[in-house]
Amino acid sequence: MRVCVIDDNDTNLMLVEQIVSRIGTDLDIECFLDPIVAVARCIEDMPDMVLVDYMMPGMDGHEVVQRLRALPAARDVPIVMLTAANERSVRQKALELGATDFIAKPIEPSEVKARLSNLLALRRGHLRLKDRNLWLADEVRRATKTIADREEELILRLSRAAEFRDPETGAHIVRMARFSGLIAHQLGLADEDCELIQRAAPMHDVGKLGIPDGILLKPGRLDSAEMGIMRRHSRIGHSILDGSESKLIKLGAEIALTHHEKVDGSGYPTGLTAAAIPLPGRIVAVADVFDALTSERPYKLAWAPEQARAFLLENSGTHFDRDCVDAFMAAWPEALEIRERFADPPAEVTELP
């Protein structure tokens, strides 16, 4: 516990220091003859209690109290003013400015010791309570993070269940989720929103769980009837995720429903246009298509990144949201690094007998 004593009189300073030193051995007492120097020291490192004389040159006790109370760190620090016994108006103003208590001169050592001991005991109690509140807040953060991590793990496993029924790989949902977070960040969204979009993006194709294998696993191009059935996965995914109280799953439902919409209205399932498409859906559309184009599938070869980049730029403003494409291009080096870091594992080669 640190105590700051401010008085321009050497004798008074020594007397107060002696009294404070008798309160306990765990006190670090700093004495100042110059109130300006004392205030600067308090600003640098706020003590646990301040004792200040009223009548001082350069800065009186009222100004010291006023300046210290303006500091957030001094909000709960006891500030005690030393005044003459007949200075009632001075004491009143000191209390109005935020002084905790006052001590009348001439000083009565035993009374001063008892009053200061009580104030320091209150200060200790406040610090212990503050530490406990910080500990409790940290525990709440830990518990909340644990719940969020478990929620995210379940979502990722559900998303991968859909991927296992599709010729795509689990690495696809990791990459496109990272691309989505990258675009959101470049668009200037808050960090919390960027993280939420990245965590929700893997749920975009969860509706493929409801698509028949004959269509989902068909190696060739789908005919118009089959394509109509395939396009149902957007609504199926929304139905699977809709109605949750989780902010993350709600966003996943929105992305599942809207990531195949196109800004010119030619997308599905609703034919939304431009800003009518929720921003997360517009973001994921860019991320998903880019990764699909640059990934090898049993029915197609992977496009080169530059080829896929050209496709996004060519279709910016028609298929894709122009701002989302621009954001992705602005983070092109980071996108290539994500693609490299989360590359698909090499295909297994089976030797013929």
PADRENNU-639482 format. One record per residue (C-alpha): x, y, z. Coordinates in nm, 4 decimals. Layout:
REM PADRENNU-639482
+----------+----------+----------+
:     east :    north :       up :
+----------+----------+----------+
:        X :        Y :        Z :
...
+----------+----------+----------+
This chain:
REM PADRENNU-639482
+----------+----------+----------+
:     east :    north :       up :
+----------+----------+----------+
:   0.0000 :   0.0000 :   0.0000 :
:   0.1384 :   0.3390 :  -0.1052 :
:   0.0586 :   0.6623 :   0.0747 :
:   0.1362 :   1.0073 :  -0.0689 :
:   0.1787 :   1.2969 :   0.1779 :
:   0.1862 :   1.6537 :   0.0398 :
:   0.2727 :   1.9527 :   0.2605 :
:   0.5042 :   2.2499 :   0.1998 :
:   0.6030 :   2.2547 :   0.5684 :
:   0.8904 :   2.0192 :   0.6616 :
:   0.7759 :   1.9817 :   1.0216 :
:   0.4178 :   1.8934 :   0.9305 :
:   0.5433 :   1.6529 :   0.6641 :
:   0.7617 :   1.4667 :   0.9140 :
:   0.4829 :   1.4531 :   1.1726 :
:   0.2288 :   1.3075 :   0.9311 :
:   0.4845 :   1.0609 :   0.7989 :
:   0.5548 :   0.9333 :   1.1507 :
:   0.1859 :   0.8886 :   1.2234 :
:   0.1237 :   0.6993 :   0.8986 :
:   0.4280 :   0.4779 :   0.9541 :
:   0.2750 :   0.3504 :   1.2813 :
:  -0.0302 :   0.2145 :   1.1002 :
:   0.1556 :  -0.0823 :   0.9530 :
:   0.4866 :  -0.2061 :   0.8159 :
:   0.3433 :  -0.2773 :   0.4710 :
:   0.3125 :   0.0917 :   0.3821 :
:   0.5329 :   0.2745 :   0.1335 :
:   0.5179 :   0.6452 :   0.2213 :
:   0.6172 :   0.9143 :  -0.0302 :
:   0.6480 :   1.2742 :   0.0939 :
:   0.6400 :   1.5852 :  -0.1247 :
:   0.7036 :   1.9490 :  -0.0416 :
:   0.6001 :   2.0586 :  -0.3917 :
:   0.2346 :   1.9824 :  -0.4806 :
:   0.3034 :   2.0115 :  -0.8551 :
:   0.5690 :   1.7396 :  -0.8354 :
:   0.3360 :   1.5311 :  -0.6170 :
:   0.0478 :   1.5496 :  -0.8658 :
:   0.2817 :   1.4533 :  -1.1508 :
:   0.3951 :   1.1505 :  -0.9486 :
:   0.0334 :   1.0502 :  -0.8791 :
:  -0.0516 :   1.0750 :  -1.2474 :
:   0.2421 :   0.8470 :  -1.3228 :
:   0.1596 :   0.5946 :  -1.0503 :
:  -0.1521 :   0.6457 :  -0.8400 :
:  -0.1025 :   0.5718 :  -0.4645 :
:  -0.3597 :   0.4043 :  -0.2399 :
:  -0.4160 :   0.7141 :  -0.0262 :
:  -0.3315 :   1.0850 :  -0.0543 :
:  -0.2896 :   1.3276 :   0.2366 :
:  -0.2712 :   1.6899 :   0.1253 :
:  -0.2398 :   2.0236 :   0.3059 :
:  -0.4699 :   2.3065 :   0.2025 :
:  -0.2496 :   2.6153 :   0.2102 :
:   0.0451 :   2.5633 :  -0.0286 :
:   0.2209 :   2.7844 :  -0.2857 :
:   0.1821 :   2.7116 :  -0.6564 :
:  -0.1157 :   2.4791 :  -0.6127 :
:  -0.3436 :   2.4690 :  -0.3092 :
:  -0.5085 :   2.1592 :  -0.1704 :
:  -0.8366 :   2.2206 :  -0.3506 :
:  -0.6660 :   2.2153 :  -0.6891 :
:  -0.4761 :   1.9004 :  -0.5951 :
:  -0.8023 :   1.7253 :  -0.5039 :
:  -0.9713 :   1.8475 :  -0.8208 :
:  -0.6887 :   1.7323 :  -1.0482 :
:  -0.6597 :   1.3916 :  -0.8854 :
:  -1.0330 :   1.3241 :  -0.8913 :
:  -1.0305 :   1.3902 :  -1.2656 :
:  -0.8086 :   1.0839 :  -1.3074 :
:  -0.9858 :   0.7472 :  -1.3587 :
:  -0.7232 :   0.5727 :  -1.1446 :
:  -0.8074 :   0.7989 :  -0.8484 :
:  -1.1796 :   0.7311 :  -0.8519 :
:  -1.1733 :   0.5107 :  -0.5406 :
:  -0.8542 :   0.6409 :  -0.3754 :
:  -0.9067 :   0.8075 :  -0.0328 :
:  -0.7975 :   1.1740 :  -0.0431 :
:  -0.7668 :   1.3441 :   0.2967 :
:  -0.7166 :   1.7193 :   0.3378 :
:  -0.5346 :   1.8790 :   0.6293 :
:  -0.6921 :   2.2127 :   0.7327 :
:  -0.6986 :   2.4502 :   1.0257 :
:  -0.9784 :   2.3874 :   1.2752 :
:  -1.1599 :   2.7130 :   1.1887 :
:  -1.1534 :   2.6699 :   0.8091 :
:  -1.5065 :   2.5339 :   0.7738 :
:  -1.5644 :   2.6748 :   0.4232 :
:  -1.2348 :   2.5224 :   0.3071 :
:  -1.3374 :   2.1829 :   0.4376 :
:  -1.6805 :   2.2103 :   0.2746 :
:  -1.5309 :   2.2920 :  -0.0646 :
:  -1.2770 :   2.0112 :  -0.0298 :
:  -1.5593 :   1.7610 :   0.0227 :
:  -1.7493 :   1.9039 :  -0.2757 :
:  -1.4395 :   1.8603 :  -0.4942 :
:  -1.4103 :   1.4957 :  -0.3956 :
:  -1.2063 :   1.4813 :  -0.0738 :
:  -1.2881 :   1.1678 :   0.1252 :
:  -1.2234 :   1.3211 :   0.4669 :
:  -1.0332 :   1.6032 :   0.6377 :
:  -0.8044 :   1.6329 :   0.9384 :
:  -0.8121 :   1.9475 :   1.1470 :
:  -0.4941 :   2.1096 :   1.2756 :
:  -0.3432 :   2.0936 :   1.5268 :
:  -0.3185 :   1.7205 :   1.4619 :
:  -0.4150 :   1.4670 :   1.7271 :
:  -0.1895 :   1.1666 :   1.6449 :
:  -0.4045 :   0.8887 :   1.7924 :
:  -0.7222 :   1.0122 :   1.6208 :
:  -0.5425 :   1.0616 :   1.2893 :
:  -0.3895 :   0.7154 :   1.3076 :
:  -0.7306 :   0.5538 :   1.3711 :
:  -0.9042 :   0.7432 :   1.0899 :
:  -0.6305 :   0.6742 :   0.8388 :
:  -0.6214 :   0.3071 :   0.9414 :
:  -0.9932 :   0.2795 :   0.8659 :
:  -0.9527 :   0.4451 :   0.5275 :
:  -0.6667 :   0.2138 :   0.4331 :
:  -0.8688 :  -0.0874 :   0.5471 :
:  -1.1521 :   0.0230 :   0.3179 :
:  -0.9023 :   0.0679 :   0.0361 :
:  -0.7666 :  -0.2841 :   0.0890 :
:  -1.1197 :  -0.4222 :   0.0840 :
:  -1.1977 :  -0.2366 :  -0.2361 :
:  -0.8828 :  -0.3714 :  -0.4056 :
:  -0.9644 :  -0.7269 :  -0.2976 :
:  -1.3174 :  -0.6888 :  -0.4346 :
:  -1.1815 :  -0.5421 :  -0.7576 :
:  -0.9397 :  -0.8337 :  -0.7938 :
:  -1.2216 :  -1.0788 :  -0.7320 :
:  -1.4424 :  -0.9062 :  -0.9893 :
:  -1.1589 :  -0.9230 :  -1.2422 :
:  -1.1129 :  -1.2906 :  -1.1614 :
:  -1.4851 :  -1.3558 :  -1.2016 :
:  -1.4901 :  -1.1648 :  -1.5322 :
:  -1.1971 :  -1.3730 :  -1.6523 :
:  -1.3742 :  -1.6934 :  -1.5497 :
:  -1.6875 :  -1.5826 :  -1.7393 :
:  -1.4735 :  -1.5120 :  -2.0468 :
:  -1.3134 :  -1.8556 :  -2.0190 :
:  -1.6500 :  -2.0286 :  -1.9803 :
:  -1.7998 :  -1.8314 :  -2.2701 :
:  -1.5036 :  -1.9171 :  -2.4911 :
:  -1.5369 :  -2.2852 :  -2.4012 :
:  -1.9037 :  -2.2825 :  -2.5013 :
:  -1.8240 :  -2.0948 :  -2.8243 :
:  -1.5436 :  -2.3396 :  -2.9071 :
:  -1.7719 :  -2.6393 :  -2.8534 :
:  -2.0439 :  -2.4749 :  -3.0604 :
:  -1.7947 :  -2.4080 :  -3.3392 :
:  -1.6648 :  -2.7661 :  -3.3252 :
:  -2.0170 :  -2.9071 :  -3.3623 :
:  -2.0841 :  -2.6724 :  -3.6526 :
:  -1.7591 :  -2.7695 :  -3.8224 :
:  -1.8386 :  -3.1387 :  -3.7817 :
:  -2.1890 :  -3.0859 :  -3.9212 :
:  -2.0424 :  -2.8940 :  -4.2142 :
:  -1.7907 :  -3.1706 :  -4.2788 :
:  -2.0721 :  -3.4260 :  -4.2734 :
:  -2.2174 :  -3.2420 :  -4.5721 :
:  -1.8755 :  -3.2243 :  -4.7357 :
:  -1.8246 :  -3.6010 :  -4.7003 :
:  -2.1354 :  -3.6547 :  -4.9133 :
:  -1.9937 :  -3.4180 :  -5.1742 :
:  -1.6809 :  -3.4568 :  -5.3902 :
:  -1.5336 :  -3.1588 :  -5.2025 :
:  -1.2940 :  -3.1918 :  -4.9097 :
:  -1.2849 :  -3.0697 :  -4.5540 :
:  -1.0008 :  -2.8385 :  -4.6540 :
:  -1.2450 :  -2.6536 :  -4.8804 :
:  -1.4583 :  -2.5313 :  -4.5913 :
:  -1.1499 :  -2.4229 :  -4.3987 :
:  -1.0146 :  -2.2231 :  -4.6924 :
:  -1.3409 :  -2.0590 :  -4.7911 :
:  -1.4080 :  -1.9682 :  -4.4282 :
:  -1.0655 :  -1.8011 :  -4.4093 :
:  -1.1290 :  -1.6222 :  -4.7383 :
:  -1.4616 :  -1.4999 :  -4.5993 :
:  -1.2973 :  -1.3610 :  -4.2860 :
:  -1.0312 :  -1.1965 :  -4.5018 :
:  -1.2904 :  -1.0201 :  -4.7184 :
:  -1.4883 :  -0.9068 :  -4.4144 :
:  -1.1744 :  -0.7602 :  -4.2622 :
:  -1.0862 :  -0.5746 :  -4.5831 :
:  -1.4372 :  -0.4307 :  -4.5922 :
:  -1.3697 :  -0.2722 :  -4.2531 :
:  -1.6118 :  -0.4789 :  -4.0472 :
:  -1.5560 :  -0.4980 :  -3.6730 :
:  -1.3233 :  -0.7760 :  -3.5569 :
:  -1.6113 :  -0.9510 :  -3.3812 :
:  -1.8183 :  -0.9522 :  -3.7013 :
:  -1.5238 :  -1.0746 :  -3.9096 :
:  -1.4705 :  -1.3644 :  -3.6718 :
:  -1.8420 :  -1.4469 :  -3.6677 :
:  -1.8607 :  -1.4576 :  -4.0479 :
:  -1.5498 :  -1.6772 :  -4.0654 :
:  -1.6962 :  -1.9174 :  -3.8097 :
:  -2.0390 :  -1.9281 :  -3.9782 :
:  -1.9150 :  -1.9640 :  -4.3369 :
:  -1.8535 :  -2.3433 :  -4.3170 :
:  -2.2296 :  -2.3946 :  -4.2775 :
:  -2.2997 :  -2.2600 :  -4.6279 :
:  -2.3591 :  -2.6015 :  -4.7898 :
:  -2.4979 :  -2.7973 :  -4.4952 :
:  -2.8207 :  -2.8370 :  -4.6935 :
:  -2.6424 :  -3.0843 :  -4.9248 :
:  -2.7221 :  -3.3400 :  -4.6555 :
:  -3.0730 :  -3.3426 :  -4.8043 :
:  -2.9715 :  -3.3905 :  -5.1685 :
:  -2.9980 :  -3.7450 :  -5.3154 :
:  -2.6645 :  -3.9189 :  -5.3830 :
:  -2.7512 :  -3.9745 :  -5.7481 :
:  -2.7482 :  -3.5995 :  -5.8015 :
:  -2.4917 :  -3.4909 :  -5.5460 :
:  -2.2323 :  -3.7455 :  -5.6585 :
:  -2.3019 :  -3.7351 :  -6.0335 :
:  -1.9632 :  -3.6962 :  -6.2081 :
:  -2.0966 :  -3.5128 :  -6.5131 :
:  -2.3006 :  -3.1996 :  -6.5723 :
:  -2.6490 :  -3.1933 :  -6.4189 :
:  -2.9514 :  -3.1542 :  -6.6423 :
:  -3.2070 :  -2.8826 :  -6.5723 :
:  -3.4277 :  -3.1056 :  -6.3557 :
:  -3.1312 :  -3.2285 :  -6.1537 :
:  -3.0031 :  -2.8733 :  -6.1166 :
:  -3.3412 :  -2.7703 :  -5.9788 :
:  -3.3122 :  -3.0394 :  -5.7119 :
:  -2.9506 :  -2.9429 :  -5.6348 :
:  -3.0513 :  -2.5822 :  -5.5851 :
:  -3.2832 :  -2.6891 :  -5.3047 :
:  -2.9791 :  -2.7253 :  -5.0779 :
:  -2.9913 :  -2.3529 :  -4.9991 :
:  -3.3407 :  -2.3761 :  -4.8524 :
:  -3.2675 :  -2.7133 :  -4.6901 :
:  -2.9613 :  -2.5686 :  -4.5178 :
:  -3.1634 :  -2.2717 :  -4.3979 :
:  -3.4318 :  -2.5053 :  -4.2628 :
:  -3.1740 :  -2.7126 :  -4.0751 :
:  -3.0228 :  -2.4074 :  -3.9058 :
:  -3.3218 :  -2.1739 :  -3.8759 :
:  -3.4837 :  -2.1040 :  -3.5383 :
:  -3.1704 :  -2.1251 :  -3.3245 :
:  -3.1064 :  -1.8774 :  -3.0439 :
:  -2.7346 :  -1.8867 :  -3.1252 :
:  -2.6087 :  -1.5762 :  -3.3044 :
:  -2.3571 :  -1.7936 :  -3.4891 :
:  -2.6119 :  -2.0468 :  -3.6140 :
:  -2.8542 :  -1.7696 :  -3.7108 :
:  -2.5815 :  -1.6238 :  -3.9299 :
:  -2.5088 :  -1.9696 :  -4.0692 :
:  -2.8760 :  -2.0030 :  -4.1679 :
:  -2.8635 :  -1.6669 :  -4.3461 :
:  -2.5457 :  -1.7606 :  -4.5331 :
:  -2.6827 :  -2.1022 :  -4.6318 :
:  -2.9894 :  -1.9350 :  -4.7833 :
:  -2.8201 :  -1.6450 :  -4.9648 :
:  -2.4683 :  -1.7429 :  -5.0780 :
:  -2.5953 :  -1.8458 :  -5.4254 :
:  -2.7787 :  -1.5192 :  -5.4869 :
:  -2.6277 :  -1.2884 :  -5.7506 :
:  -2.6260 :  -0.9113 :  -5.7419 :
:  -2.7977 :  -0.8912 :  -6.0836 :
:  -3.0904 :  -1.1027 :  -5.9555 :
:  -3.0109 :  -1.4169 :  -6.1568 :
:  -2.9148 :  -1.6238 :  -5.8525 :
:  -3.1184 :  -1.8557 :  -5.6326 :
:  -3.3276 :  -1.9446 :  -5.4367 :
:  -3.5051 :  -1.6054 :  -5.4252 :
:  -3.3455 :  -1.3949 :  -5.6975 :
:  -3.2409 :  -1.1145 :  -5.4626 :
:  -3.0447 :  -0.8230 :  -5.6068 :
:  -2.7593 :  -0.6014 :  -5.4881 :
:  -2.7893 :  -0.4819 :  -5.1266 :
:  -3.1041 :  -0.6913 :  -5.0751 :
:  -2.8626 :  -0.9844 :  -5.0437 :
:  -2.7260 :  -0.9836 :  -4.6875 :
:  -2.3589 :  -0.8845 :  -4.6778 :
:  -2.2421 :  -1.2196 :  -4.5280 :
:  -2.4044 :  -1.3993 :  -4.8228 :
:  -2.2283 :  -1.1688 :  -5.0703 :
:  -1.8960 :  -1.2237 :  -4.8944 :
:  -1.9262 :  -1.6024 :  -4.8866 :
:  -2.0296 :  -1.6108 :  -5.2543 :
:  -1.6895 :  -1.4707 :  -5.3553 :
:  -1.4952 :  -1.6936 :  -5.1148 :
:  -1.6836 :  -2.0111 :  -5.2082 :
:  -1.6643 :  -1.9678 :  -5.5858 :
:  -1.2959 :  -1.8786 :  -5.5812 :
:  -1.2064 :  -2.1884 :  -5.3824 :
:  -1.4351 :  -2.4120 :  -5.5896 :
:  -1.2747 :  -2.2891 :  -5.9113 :
:  -0.9183 :  -2.3395 :  -5.7865 :
:  -0.9852 :  -2.6861 :  -5.6411 :
:  -0.9596 :  -3.0118 :  -5.8321 :
:  -1.2650 :  -3.2345 :  -5.8374 :
:  -1.3278 :  -3.5790 :  -5.9925 :
:  -1.5249 :  -3.4078 :  -6.2696 :
:  -1.2924 :  -3.1093 :  -6.3359 :
:  -0.9376 :  -2.9790 :  -6.3187 :
:  -0.8407 :  -2.6962 :  -6.0857 :
:  -0.8178 :  -2.3493 :  -6.2328 :
:  -0.5013 :  -2.1489 :  -6.1797 :
:  -0.5479 :  -1.8744 :  -5.9160 :
:  -0.4953 :  -1.6019 :  -6.1768 :
:  -0.7640 :  -1.7575 :  -6.3968 :
:  -1.0099 :  -1.7621 :  -6.1058 :
:  -0.9079 :  -1.4053 :  -6.0187 :
:  -0.9932 :  -1.2963 :  -6.3737 :
:  -1.3323 :  -1.4722 :  -6.3460 :
:  -1.4179 :  -1.2839 :  -6.0269 :
:  -1.3202 :  -0.9507 :  -6.1807 :
:  -1.5115 :  -1.0241 :  -6.5020 :
:  -1.8278 :  -1.1062 :  -6.3073 :
:  -1.7911 :  -0.8284 :  -6.0507 :
:  -2.1125 :  -0.6269 :  -6.0416 :
:  -2.3211 :  -0.8990 :  -6.2053 :
:  -2.2662 :  -1.2282 :  -6.0226 :
:  -2.0554 :  -1.0923 :  -5.7374 :
:  -2.0763 :  -0.7835 :  -5.5202 :
:  -1.8208 :  -0.5355 :  -5.6523 :
:  -1.7020 :  -0.4240 :  -5.3069 :
:  -1.6493 :  -0.7843 :  -5.1957 :
:  -1.4455 :  -0.8644 :  -5.5067 :
:  -1.2364 :  -0.5475 :  -5.4610 :
:  -1.1764 :  -0.6415 :  -5.0973 :
:  -1.0620 :  -0.9892 :  -5.1992 :
:  -0.8269 :  -0.8457 :  -5.4613 :
:  -0.6838 :  -0.6026 :  -5.2047 :
:  -0.5896 :  -0.9033 :  -4.9906 :
:  -0.4660 :  -1.1179 :  -5.2786 :
:  -0.1257 :  -1.2083 :  -5.1231 :
:  -0.2991 :  -1.3188 :  -4.8013 :
:  -0.5506 :  -1.5233 :  -5.0037 :
:  -0.2717 :  -1.7073 :  -5.1835 :
:  -0.1028 :  -1.7756 :  -4.8501 :
:  -0.4272 :  -1.9250 :  -4.7120 :
:  -0.4624 :  -2.1407 :  -5.0249 :
:  -0.1075 :  -2.2688 :  -4.9785 :
:  -0.1325 :  -2.3265 :  -4.6050 :
:  -0.4602 :  -2.5218 :  -4.6245 :
:  -0.3955 :  -2.7069 :  -4.9488 :
:  -0.5793 :  -3.0316 :  -5.0192 :
:  -0.3834 :  -3.3429 :  -4.9233 :
:  -0.2329 :  -3.5261 :  -5.2224 :
:  -0.4635 :  -3.7859 :  -5.3767 :
:  -0.3885 :  -4.1443 :  -5.2862 :
:  -0.2522 :  -4.3548 :  -5.5751 :
:  -0.3560 :  -4.7201 :  -5.5892 :
:  -0.1069 :  -4.9468 :  -5.7655 :
:  -0.2464 :  -5.1996 :  -6.0084 :
:  -0.1574 :  -5.5657 :  -5.9393 :
+----------+----------+----------+
